[in-house]
Amino acid sequence: MFAIVDVETTGGYASGYNMTEIAIVISDGENILDEYSTLLNPEQHIPLNIQTLTGISNEMVEDAPVFAEKADEIRAFLGDHIFVAHNVNFDYSFVKQAFAELGQDYNPKRMCSVRYSRKLRPGLKSYSLKNLCTHFGINNEAAHRAWGDARATAQIIKLLYPHDEHKVWEHLVKKNSGEFNLPVNLPSKEYHDLPESPGVYYFRDESGKPIYIGKAKNLKKRVSSHFISNKETKRSQAFKREIYHLDFELTGSELLAILLEDHEIRHYWPKYNSAQKNPKKRFGVFAFQGRKGLWTLAANRITHQNGFLQEFYTYNDALSWIQQRMMEFELIPSQCGFPHSFYLEISEENHQTNFESMLTELKTENQLNLIVKTKGRELGEDGFAYVENGRFAGIGFVPKDQDLNHLDEVLGYVRALKSSITTNSVIQKILKEGKYQTMDI
């Protein structure tokens, strides 16, 4: 049996708003067997825009029962039936939250009538309840009231169910089918086509514009994690509603996925990628000569100046880098921002010589051209990250039997990407760790 449910609420997400009305229609797929509906006192103000949309005012629910008073009645009516709703995760999240606040767990099998309609009537311009009612010639007696929308949804099920020769509904209600938590507007095929491989994925809105870009070691596993949440927020609800399409790009390795993701986010600036959008302080390590001519290292905020030796996100990282170089090249601590009491005893003459050696080595590092080899997207190829003049410059893929000994050979396979402090830090880290094979070119 199907329990076809619709709820009206005070707002868009269950962790912050409550129900004002719930309606349940019990159906065997072809016949309506029973109905239930009640107004509910949400114990909070109903915003004016919601009142206008639903027609449910604060006065109408003032003397209505709260959910706790109707919980046993509603639970008994829902029974063990399959929970069906138009955009099921929205309605279910409110019912589940209401039961949870009473210390009750409610976790039925669920089916989304939007996804069911999309499966059995592919190619429609829209699968909103209003448009489906128009398509099927259904008269919704009370649009945006729970009892009206629940009845209309039941009529849609009634028209679709007899044509479900392959029992699509049975697949949709399986909890491991991958359909359970998908965004309502996302074609399920685009999710099911995801490989379990490293890459970059793109969530796109109705116009095809990226609204979120991510990287993954396992694309299918990572994407599915976006749709599983124990607590829905306003942001997550809005995010899921705006996902209409999903595509991906294989990278062969997590390293190349990290590098490509950073470039793509900075190219498109998707609205739901907040990390790279937040302005970050940048700190540089600068070298200069004081009045006595002694070389000095200092960490400072980067504003508009150039000429820094290295850049970092945090002041402490910059200091740590200075300390490592001070120890490695035996520099005078006070000329590196450390106290005189530091145990290194270095003459000024040796300090100057050692400092020049450090600058020479850094210059060599900053002129370095190399590739970092990784796994390819398939068995017959290798992937690589390209480093030009010490900075990340792109990624590429080559046949396994292709030798890359000269720059012109490499450039023929490189997809040029913009570098950033993030990608350059990643490259510096992996070069230091030595986990990947590198080739100078």
C-alpha positions in Angstrom: 0.0 0.0 0.0 1.0 3.6 -0.6 0.6 6.3 2.0 0.5 9.5 -0.3 1.5 12.4 1.9 1.5 16.1 1.6 2.4 18.7 4.3 2.2 22.4 4.5 4.8 24.2 6.7 5.9 27.5 8.1 9.2 27.4 6.1 11.5 25.5 3.9 13.5 23.1 6.1 12.5 20.7 9.0 15.2 21.7 11.5 13.9 25.3 11.7 10.2 25.1 10.8 7.0 23.1 11.6 4.0 21.7 9.9 0.7 23.5 9.7 -1.2 20.8 7.9 -0.8 17.1 7.0 -2.9 15.0 4.6 -2.5 11.3 3.9 -4.2 9.3 1.1 -4.0 5.5 1.3 -3.9 3.9 -2.2 -3.2 0.5 -3.7 -1.9 2.2 -6.8 -5.2 2.2 -8.6 -7.9 2.9 -5.9 -8.0 5.4 -3.1 -8.9 3.4 0.0 -8.8 6.0 2.8 -8.0 9.6 3.6 -6.8 11.6 6.5 -6.1 15.3 7.0 -5.7 17.8 9.9 -4.5 21.3 10.5 -1.7 21.5 13.1 -0.6 24.2 15.4 3.0 24.8 14.4 3.7 26.7 17.7 5.4 29.4 15.7 4.4 32.3 13.5 3.4 31.6 9.9 5.2 34.1 7.6 2.9 36.2 5.4 4.2 34.8 2.2 3.4 31.3 3.4 -0.1 32.4 4.4 -0.6 33.9 1.0 0.6 30.7 -0.8 -1.3 28.1 1.3 -4.2 30.1 2.6 -3.5 28.9 6.1 -3.4 31.8 8.5 -2.2 32.0 12.1 -5.8 32.3 13.2 -6.8 29.1 11.5 -4.2 27.0 13.4 -4.5 28.9 16.7 -6.8 26.3 18.2 -5.6 23.4 16.1 -3.9 20.4 17.8 -0.1 20.3 18.0 1.6 17.4 16.3 2.2 15.5 19.6 -1.6 15.3 20.1 -2.1 13.7 16.7 1.2 11.7 16.5 -0.4 8.3 17.5 -3.3 8.8 15.1 -1.0 9.9 12.2 1.5 7.0 12.9 -1.3 4.5 12.9 -2.6 5.9 9.6 0.8 5.8 8.0 1.3 2.2 9.2 3.9 0.3 7.3 2.8 1.7 4.0 5.3 3.1 1.5 5.6 6.9 2.1 4.9 8.7 -1.2 5.1 12.4 -1.8 5.8 14.9 -4.6 9.5 15.7 -3.8 9.4 13.0 -1.1 12.4 14.1 0.8 10.9 17.5 1.7 7.6 16.1 3.1 9.3 13.1 4.8 11.9 15.3 6.5 9.2 17.2 8.3 7.3 14.1 9.4 10.5 12.3 10.5 11.6 15.4 12.4 8.2 15.7 14.2 8.4 12.1 15.3 12.0 12.4 16.3 11.2 15.3 18.6 8.8 12.9 20.4 11.6 10.3 20.7 10.2 8.1 17.9 12.0 6.8 14.9 10.2 6.8 11.6 12.0 5.3 8.7 9.6 3.8 6.1 10.2 2.8 2.5 9.8 5.9 0.4 9.0 6.8 -3.2 9.0 10.2 -5.0 6.1 10.7 -7.3 8.3 13.2 -9.3 10.8 10.5 -10.0 8.1 8.0 -10.7 6.5 10.3 -13.2 9.9 11.0 -14.8 10.5 7.3 -15.3 7.1 6.5 -16.8 6.5 9.7 -18.7 10.0 10.8 -19.8 10.5 14.0 -21.8 8.0 16.3 -20.2 9.2 19.9 -19.8 8.4 20.0 -16.1 7.4 17.5 -13.4 6.0 20.0 -10.9 2.6 19.0 -9.5 0.9 21.8 -11.3 2.3 20.9 -14.7 1.6 17.2 -14.2 -2.0 18.0 -13.3 -2.2 20.0 -16.5 -0.6 17.2 -18.5 -3.0 14.5 -17.1 -6.1 16.7 -17.0 -6.4 16.5 -13.2 -8.4 19.1 -11.3 -6.5 20.0 -8.1 -9.4 21.2 -5.9 -7.1 23.0 -3.5 -3.6 23.6 -4.7 -1.0 24.3 -2.0 -3.3 22.8 0.7 -2.1 19.5 1.9 -5.4 17.7 1.3 -5.7 19.0 -2.3 -2.1 18.3 -3.2 -2.2 14.8 -1.7 -5.4 13.9 -3.6 -3.8 15.3 -6.9 -0.7 13.2 -6.3 -2.8 10.1 -5.7 -4.6 10.7 -9.0 -1.2 10.9 -10.8 -0.2 7.6 -9.2 -3.5 6.1 -10.3 -2.9 7.1 -13.9 0.7 5.9 -13.9 0.5 2.6 -12.0 -1.4 0.5 -14.5 1.3 1.3 -17.1 4.2 0.3 -14.9 4.7 -3.0 -16.6 8.3 -3.4 -15.3 7.3 -2.5 -11.7 9.6 0.6 -11.6 8.0 1.5 -8.3 9.6 -1.5 -6.7 13.0 -0.4 -7.7 12.4 3.2 -6.5 11.5 2.1 -3.0 14.6 -0.1 -2.5 16.8 1.7 0.0 20.0 0.6 -1.8 18.7 1.6 -5.3 20.5 4.9 -5.3 17.2 6.6 -6.0 16.2 7.2 -2.4 17.8 10.5 -1.6 18.5 11.9 -5.1 17.5 15.6 -5.7 14.0 15.7 -7.2 15.1 17.4 -10.5 18.2 15.2 -11.1 17.7 12.5 -13.7 18.6 9.3 -12.0 20.6 8.0 -15.0 23.1 10.8 -14.5 23.7 9.5 -11.0 23.8 5.9 -11.9 26.3 6.6 -14.8 28.9 7.8 -12.3 32.0 5.6 -12.1 33.7 4.6 -8.8 36.9 6.4 -10.0 38.8 9.6 -9.2 37.6 12.7 -10.9 35.8 16.1 -10.7 32.0 16.4 -10.6 29.7 19.3 -11.5 26.3 19.9 -10.2 24.4 22.2 -12.7 21.3 24.2 -12.5 18.4 24.3 -14.9 20.3 26.4 -17.4 23.4 24.2 -17.2 25.5 26.6 -15.1 27.7 24.9 -12.4 26.4 25.6 -8.9 28.9 23.3 -7.2 32.1 21.6 -8.2 33.9 18.9 -6.2 36.6 16.4 -6.4 36.6 12.8 -5.4 38.7 9.7 -5.1 35.5 7.7 -5.7 33.0 9.8 -7.7 29.9 7.8 -7.0 30.5 7.5 -3.3 31.4 11.2 -2.9 28.4 12.4 -4.9 26.0 10.2 -2.9 27.2 11.7 0.3 25.8 15.1 -0.7 22.3 13.6 -0.7 22.4 11.8 2.7 21.9 14.2 5.6 20.5 13.6 9.1 19.6 17.3 9.4 18.3 19.3 6.6 19.1 23.0 6.6 17.8 25.9 4.5 21.0 25.9 2.5 20.9 22.1 1.8 17.3 22.2 0.8 17.9 25.0 -1.6 21.0 23.4 -3.0 19.2 20.1 -3.8 16.3 21.9 -5.4 18.6 23.7 -7.8 20.4 20.5 -9.0 19.1 19.6 -12.5 22.1 17.9 -14.0 25.3 16.1 -13.0 28.4 15.4 -15.0 32.0 14.6 -14.3 35.5 14.4 -15.7 37.8 11.5 -14.9 41.3 12.3 -13.7 42.8 8.9 -13.0 44.2 10.0 -9.6 43.0 12.0 -6.6 46.0 14.3 -7.0 44.9 15.5 -10.5 41.3 15.8 -9.2 42.5 18.2 -6.5 44.4 20.3 -9.0 41.6 20.3 -11.6 38.9 21.1 -9.0 40.8 24.2 -7.8 41.1 25.5 -11.3 37.5 24.9 -12.2 36.1 26.5 -9.0 38.2 29.6 -9.6 37.1 29.7 -13.2 33.3 29.3 -12.6 33.0 30.5 -9.0 29.9 28.3 -8.4 27.4 29.7 -5.8 27.6 26.8 -3.4 31.4 26.6 -3.3 32.1 28.8 -0.4 35.7 27.8 0.6 37.6 29.4 -2.3 35.2 32.5 -2.3 36.1 33.5 1.2 38.9 36.0 1.0 42.0 34.5 2.7 45.0 36.3 4.1 48.2 35.6 2.3 51.5 35.8 3.9 54.9 36.1 2.1 58.4 35.5 3.2 60.6 38.4 2.0 64.4 38.8 1.8 66.0 42.1 2.2 69.3 43.7 3.3 69.4 46.0 6.3 71.6 49.0 7.1 74.6 46.8 7.8 74.1 44.9 4.6 73.1 41.7 6.4 70.5 39.6 4.7 67.2 39.2 6.6 64.2 37.0 6.3 60.8 38.3 7.4 57.1 37.2 7.2 54.5 39.8 6.3 51.0 40.1 4.9 50.9 40.2 1.1 48.9 43.2 -0.1 49.9 44.3 -3.6 53.6 43.8 -3.4 55.5 41.1 -5.3 59.0 39.8 -4.7 58.3 37.3 -2.0 60.2 34.1 -1.8 57.2 31.9 -0.8 53.6 32.5 0.0 51.4 30.9 2.7 47.9 31.1 4.0 48.9 31.5 7.6 51.6 33.5 9.4 52.6 30.5 11.4 53.2 28.5 8.2 55.5 31.3 6.9 57.4 31.3 10.2 57.8 27.6 10.1 59.2 27.8 6.6 61.7 30.5 7.8 62.8 28.3 10.7 63.4 25.3 8.5 65.5 27.4 6.1 67.4 29.0 9.0 68.3 25.6 10.4 69.1 24.0 7.0 71.4 26.8 5.8 72.7 27.9 9.2 71.5 31.5 9.3 71.7 34.0 12.2 68.4 33.6 14.2 68.0 37.3 14.9 68.1 38.0 11.1 65.3 35.5 10.7 63.0 37.0 13.4 64.1 34.6 16.1 65.6 35.6 19.5 69.4 36.0 20.1 69.1 33.2 22.6 68.4 30.6 19.9 71.2 28.0 20.1 72.7 28.6 16.6 75.9 30.6 16.8 76.7 31.8 13.2 79.2 34.5 12.2 78.0 37.3 10.0 80.3 36.3 7.2 79.0 32.7 7.2 75.5 34.0 7.4 75.9 36.1 4.3 77.5 33.2 2.4 74.8 30.7 3.5 72.0 33.2 2.7 73.3 33.6 -0.9 73.4 29.8 -1.2 69.8 29.6 0.0 68.7 32.2 -2.6 70.6 30.4 -5.4 68.8 27.1 -4.4 65.4 28.8 -4.3 66.1 30.4 -7.7 66.9 27.0 -9.1 63.7 25.5 -7.6 61.7 28.4 -9.1 63.1 27.7 -12.6 62.3 24.0 -12.3 60.3 22.3 -15.1 59.1 18.8 -14.4 56.2 16.4 -14.5 54.7 14.5 -11.6 53.4 11.1 -12.9 50.2 9.6 -11.7 47.8 6.9 -12.8 45.9 7.5 -16.0 42.1 7.3 -16.6 42.5 3.8 -18.1 45.0 1.0 -18.3 46.8 2.2 -21.4 47.7 5.7 -20.2 49.5 7.7 -17.5 48.4 11.0 -16.0 50.7 13.8 -15.0 50.8 17.2 -13.4 53.0 19.8 -15.2 55.2 22.2 -13.2 56.7 25.2 -15.1 59.2 27.5 -13.4 58.5 25.9 -10.1 54.7 26.5 -10.2 51.8 24.2 -11.1 50.8 24.9 -14.8 48.5 22.1 -15.9 47.6 18.4 -16.2 47.7 15.9 -19.0 47.4 12.2 -20.1 49.7 10.3 -22.3 49.9 6.7 -23.7 52.0 4.5 -21.5 54.6 4.0 -24.2 55.1 7.7 -24.8 58.4 9.2 -23.6 58.3 12.7 -22.3 61.9 13.8 -22.2 61.6 17.2 -23.8 59.4 20.2 -23.1 57.8 20.3 -26.6 56.7 16.7 -26.2 55.1 17.5 -22.8 53.3 20.6 -24.0 51.5 18.6 -26.7 49.6 16.8 -24.0 49.2 19.5 -21.4 45.9 21.1 -20.6 46.9 24.4 -19.2 45.4 25.3 -15.8 45.8 28.4 -13.6 47.9 28.0 -10.5 47.0 29.3 -7.1 48.5 29.3 -3.6 46.5 26.0 -3.0 47.8 24.1 -6.1 51.4 25.4 -5.6 51.2 24.2 -1.9 50.0 20.8 -3.1 52.8 20.5 -5.6 55.5 21.6 -3.0 54.1 19.1 -0.5 54.2 16.1 -2.9 57.6 17.0 -4.1 58.8 17.1 -0.5 57.2 13.8 0.4 58.5 12.0 -2.7 55.5 9.7 -3.1 55.2 10.3 -6.8 57.6 9.7 -9.6 58.9 13.0 -11.1 60.8 13.7 -14.3 62.8 16.8 -15.0 62.2 18.2 -18.5 
